[in-house]
Amino acid sequence: MPVLRVTDPHDDRLADYTRLTDVALRAKHEPAKGLYIAESSTVIRRAVAAGHRPRSLLMAEKWLPDLADLLDAVGAGPDGHVPVYVGESDVLEAITGFHLHRGALAAMHRPPLRDVHELLAGARGGAGARRVAVLEDVVDHTNVGAVFRSAAGLGVDAVLVSPRCADPLYRRSVRVSMGTVFQVPWTRLESWPGGLDDLRADGFVVAALALADDAVTLDALAADPPERLAMVLGTEGDGLSRAAVAAADVVVRIPMAGGVDSLNVAAASAVAFWALR
């Protein structure tokens, strides 16, 4: 397949891929441009399978044969509408800031966020969501990706994120999730904690996972779970805000042993998703 060879890390055509190690810049820059970066051939394939469109691809030449069918399917190459940039490993590292060893990168067009009610109604093939995860201000992209992977594997129908939560389509979130951010329906709430009222309006019981004197155990909730349940998980360190806990219908804690009071948000999400699946 004809490709566009690049030798200059400062080539203007590669602006989408530069300074990928700068989290603050990418978190602001990617949504504003309507783009996100998919990293690795597996993730790119899952993004395309979910209906997302690539704007361009960047890779080492050795990966071309593995992606030939995908490149052909999306109309890649100089004669198509999706350019494929190929460079030596040192040039690629100078462009991205890290050694590109997972096949390829793709700058993907970011799909528009869906309305909360529409998303919940359309989950489970139109049957409507029954289990929803809500993330309040989780700022670590690795944790966001891990929560999505657990959600996909443990039967959570949708994920909602607060206005200040890290971007699920940031490349580290996508990579840690193994592309399941394309599999689990998600959207961003416009207000917080007021957005929880949207869930109640759709018949959900809102459960805040937090440490509180009046909290019920996860076992107790799992013994008699509501038909529709939204599980709210808080940011690293401080956990859920007081406002979020106050806005919930019930507070739930995971029984712990060994003098440990809580789990990392990604681990806590997996435990709760499994118990309440």
PADO-33971 format. One record per residue (C-alpha): residue number from 1; residue in one letter; x, y, z. Coordinates in pm, whole numbers, padded with zeros to 5 digits, always signed. Example, Ala and Ser with C-alpha at 12.3 -4.5 7.8 and 13.67 -1.06 7.14 Angstrom:
BEGIN
1	a	+01230	-00450	+00780
2	s	+01367	-00106	+00714
***
This chain:
BEGIN
1	m	+00000	+00000	+00000
2	p	+00135	+00348	-00085
3	v	+00219	+00547	+00229
4	l	+00343	+00891	+00321
5	r	+00695	+00868	+00460
6	v	+00794	+01119	+00726
7	t	+01146	+01211	+00834
8	d	+01090	+01541	+01017
9	p	+00935	+01519	+01367
10	h	+00816	+01879	+01322
11	d	+00620	+01802	+01004
12	d	+00299	+02007	+01028
13	r	+00095	+01712	+00904
14	l	+00175	+01526	+01227
15	a	+00039	+01788	+01467
16	d	-00228	+01547	+01597
17	y	+00043	+01316	+01733
18	t	+00288	+01556	+01895
19	r	+00353	+01583	+02270
20	l	+00134	+01286	+02358
21	t	+00308	+01254	+02695
22	d	+00173	+01591	+02811
23	v	-00146	+01486	+02990
24	a	-00272	+01835	+03067
25	l	-00232	+01946	+02707
26	r	-00394	+01639	+02554
27	a	-00686	+01639	+02798
28	k	-00775	+01991	+02681
29	h	-00658	+01965	+02321
30	e	-00818	+01644	+02199
31	p	-01183	+01717	+02290
32	a	-01155	+02070	+02154
33	k	-01044	+01941	+01814
34	g	-01298	+01662	+01811
35	l	-01022	+01399	+01807
36	y	-00879	+01127	+02024
37	i	-00576	+00901	+01984
38	a	-00616	+00523	+01952
39	e	-00298	+00334	+02039
40	s	-00220	-00022	+01920
41	s	-00359	-00222	+01632
42	t	-00608	-00399	+01862
43	v	-00754	-00073	+01991
44	i	-00772	+00080	+01643
45	r	-00960	-00223	+01514
46	r	-01208	-00205	+01801
47	a	-01261	+00166	+01746
48	v	-01331	+00114	+01376
49	a	-01560	-00181	+01454
50	a	-01756	+00052	+01684
51	g	-01811	+00289	+01391
52	h	-01543	+00547	+01474
53	r	-01364	+00705	+01178
54	p	-00986	+00756	+01157
55	r	-00851	+01092	+01048
56	s	-00499	+00953	+00990
57	l	-00264	+00675	+01104
58	l	+00100	+00678	+01214
59	m	+00318	+00366	+01233
60	a	+00646	+00195	+01162
61	e	+00665	+00024	+00825
62	k	+00685	-00325	+00977
63	w	+00324	-00299	+01093
64	l	+00178	-00232	+00748
65	p	+00114	-00599	+00662
66	d	-00074	-00661	+00989
67	l	-00303	-00365	+00925
68	a	-00337	-00392	+00548
69	d	-00698	-00515	+00560
70	l	-00801	-00243	+00804
71	l	-00628	+00031	+00606
72	d	-00805	-00083	+00291
73	a	-01142	-00093	+00469
74	v	-01117	+00266	+00597
75	g	-00991	+00408	+00268
76	a	-00636	+00475	+00384
77	g	-00340	+00578	+00171
78	p	-00254	+00873	-00057
79	d	-00536	+00787	-00298
80	g	-00792	+00761	-00018
81	h	-00923	+01008	+00238
82	v	-00719	+00872	+00534
83	p	-00343	+00937	+00514
84	v	-00101	+00676	+00652
85	y	+00226	+00820	+00783
86	v	+00525	+00587	+00815
87	g	+00857	+00669	+00980
88	e	+01164	+00517	+01141
89	s	+01143	+00436	+01512
90	d	+01360	+00731	+01618
91	v	+01145	+00974	+01422
92	l	+00825	+00827	+01567
93	e	+00963	+00854	+01920
94	a	+01060	+01217	+01860
95	i	+00705	+01287	+01742
96	t	+00514	+01116	+02022
97	g	+00757	+01129	+02313
98	f	+00762	+00752	+02368
99	h	+00871	+00435	+02191
100	l	+00589	+00323	+01964
101	h	+00591	-00054	+02008
102	r	+00221	-00142	+01997
103	g	+00170	-00139	+01623
104	a	+00029	+00200	+01534
105	l	-00143	+00518	+01640
106	a	-00455	+00658	+01483
107	a	-00604	+01005	+01519
108	m	-00975	+00928	+01538
109	h	-01272	+01158	+01490
110	r	-01443	+01193	+01826
111	p	-01813	+01096	+01811
112	p	-02060	+01343	+01966
113	l	-02168	+01272	+02324
114	r	-02514	+01123	+02358
115	d	-02801	+01248	+02572
116	v	-02817	+01063	+02906
117	h	-03178	+00948	+02871
118	e	-03121	+00835	+02511
119	l	-02810	+00644	+02607
120	l	-02976	+00463	+02899
121	a	-03285	+00376	+02695
122	g	-03077	+00238	+02408
123	a	-02851	+00016	+02620
124	r	-02879	-00364	+02609
125	g	-03002	-00362	+02252
126	g	-03282	-00119	+02325
127	a	-03406	-00303	+02635
128	g	-03273	-00024	+02855
129	a	-02991	-00015	+03107
130	r	-03026	-00196	+03441
131	r	-02678	-00146	+03585
132	v	-02495	+00185	+03546
133	a	-02160	+00305	+03679
134	v	-02113	+00674	+03760
135	l	-01764	+00820	+03808
136	e	-01720	+01140	+04007
137	d	-01402	+01332	+03924
138	v	-01179	+01025	+03873
139	v	-00868	+01198	+03739
140	d	-00631	+00908	+03672
141	h	-00671	+00784	+03315
142	t	-00549	+00438	+03413
143	n	-00828	+00404	+03668
144	v	-01088	+00523	+03418
145	g	-00972	+00261	+03168
146	a	-00971	-00012	+03433
147	v	-01326	+00075	+03540
148	f	-01445	+00048	+03180
149	r	-01279	-00291	+03138
150	s	-01450	-00419	+03454
151	a	-01780	-00268	+03339
152	a	-01756	-00450	+03007
153	g	-01663	-00782	+03164
154	l	-01905	-00775	+03457
155	g	-02230	-00673	+03295
156	v	-02252	-00297	+03349
157	d	-02473	-00152	+03077
158	a	-02344	+00207	+03069
159	v	-02096	+00444	+03230
160	l	-02161	+00809	+03312
161	v	-01881	+01049	+03405
162	s	-01898	+01377	+03594
163	p	-01803	+01706	+03424
164	r	-01452	+01701	+03579
165	c	-01380	+01331	+03533
166	a	-01083	+01233	+03316
167	d	-01153	+01168	+02950
168	p	-01239	+00802	+02876
169	l	-01104	+00853	+02524
170	y	-00761	+00972	+02636
171	r	-00514	+00724	+02488
172	r	-00406	+00574	+02823
173	s	-00769	+00517	+02925
174	v	-00841	+00351	+02593
175	r	-00530	+00133	+02612
176	v	-00586	+00017	+02971
177	s	-00949	-00061	+02889
178	m	-00829	-00277	+02596
179	g	-01070	-00083	+02376
180	t	-01379	-00156	+02588
181	v	-01449	+00219	+02605
182	f	-01588	+00161	+02255
183	q	-01798	-00131	+02376
184	v	-01969	+00014	+02685
185	p	-02206	+00306	+02611
186	w	-02099	+00620	+02799
187	t	-02155	+00991	+02815
188	r	-02069	+01290	+03030
189	l	-02317	+01444	+03273
190	e	-02364	+01818	+03225
191	s	-02417	+01900	+03594
192	w	-02300	+01749	+03921
193	p	-02442	+01613	+04141
194	g	-02762	+01733	+03975
195	g	-02705	+01484	+03696
196	l	-02801	+01205	+03935
197	d	-03159	+01332	+03912
198	d	-03159	+01220	+03548
199	l	-03098	+00866	+03668
200	r	-03379	+00882	+03922
201	a	-03609	+01016	+03651
202	d	-03537	+00698	+03456
203	g	-03621	+00474	+03753
204	f	-03275	+00412	+03895
205	v	-03184	+00375	+04259
206	v	-02863	+00571	+04316
207	a	-02610	+00393	+04540
208	a	-02302	+00582	+04660
209	l	-02001	+00364	+04741
210	a	-01857	+00543	+05044
211	l	-01763	+00509	+05408
212	a	-02047	+00634	+05627
213	d	-02201	+00543	+05961
214	d	-02536	+00467	+05798
215	a	-02392	+00271	+05504
216	v	-02533	-00072	+05426
217	t	-02297	-00350	+05328
218	l	-02253	-00455	+04968
219	d	-02374	-00802	+05070
220	a	-02701	-00658	+05203
221	l	-02769	-00464	+04884
222	a	-02679	-00763	+04668
223	a	-02923	-00982	+04862
224	d	-03216	-00764	+04753
225	p	-03099	-00547	+04461
226	p	-03325	-00295	+04286
227	e	-03416	-00364	+03925
228	r	-03230	-00054	+03809
229	l	-02920	+00051	+03998
230	a	-02662	+00326	+03950
231	m	-02334	+00274	+04137
232	v	-02149	+00601	+04210
233	l	-01771	+00584	+04264
234	g	-01549	+00871	+04377
235	t	-01215	+01018	+04295
236	e	-00882	+00879	+04406
237	g	-00787	+00964	+04763
238	d	-01089	+01155	+04892
239	g	-01361	+00932	+04748
240	l	-01707	+01071	+04688
241	s	-01787	+01431	+04771
242	r	-02035	+01511	+05047
243	a	-02272	+01650	+04786
244	a	-02267	+01326	+04589
245	v	-02327	+01114	+04899
246	a	-02614	+01340	+05005
247	a	-02769	+01312	+04659
248	a	-02771	+00930	+04669
249	d	-03062	+00711	+04775
250	v	-02841	+00470	+04968
251	v	-02478	+00457	+05082
252	v	-02296	+00126	+05036
253	r	-01965	+00002	+05175
254	i	-01754	-00299	+05085
255	p	-01682	-00506	+05400
256	m	-01306	-00499	+05460
257	a	-01059	-00691	+05676
258	g	-00702	-00653	+05797
259	g	-00743	-00295	+05910
260	v	-00790	-00171	+05551
261	d	-01073	+00079	+05517
262	s	-01109	+00101	+05139
263	l	-00991	-00011	+04795
264	n	-00856	+00173	+04494
265	v	-01149	+00298	+04283
266	a	-01074	+00054	+04001
267	a	-01063	-00244	+04239
268	a	-01373	-00125	+04425
269	s	-01563	-00095	+04099
270	a	-01480	-00454	+04001
271	v	-01599	-00587	+04338
272	a	-01922	-00388	+04325
273	f	-01996	-00472	+03961
274	w	-01949	-00843	+04027
275	a	-02160	-00847	+04344
276	l	-02446	-00652	+04185
277	r	-02432	-00799	+03834
***
